[in-house]
Amino acid sequence: MKRKLTTSVWKEAEWFVAQCIEVDVASQGETQELAIANLQEALELHFEAPCATRFPKMQLVEVEIAA
């Protein structure tokens, strides 16, 4: 499934920064094209289904709550 996302690109010092507007993901590169390519990779990883390598340890905690 493909989805089009809006990207904002600007230059900060010697680097170009690419940021996705719809999702809080950003990346950078030495050129505008590289920054966008890096952002595309970061977004693909962001939307990838999680795959746990270890099962989390579940436990209860008790906290004091002021009434």
C-alpha positions, 0 to 999 in steps of 0.5 A: 500500500502506498500513501502520499505524505507532505514533506517540508525541506529546508537548509540548516547550516550545511545540512538539508532537513526533510520533515513529514508534515502528517507524521512527526518524522524527520531526516537529513542529508547533505543534499535535498535529494538525499534528505528526502530519500532518508526521510522516505526510508525513515517513514517506511521504518516508522510504518513497519509493523512492530516485531518483538524479539523479546516478550515484555515483562508485565507487572503491576505497580501501586501508586498513591493518588491524591483525592 
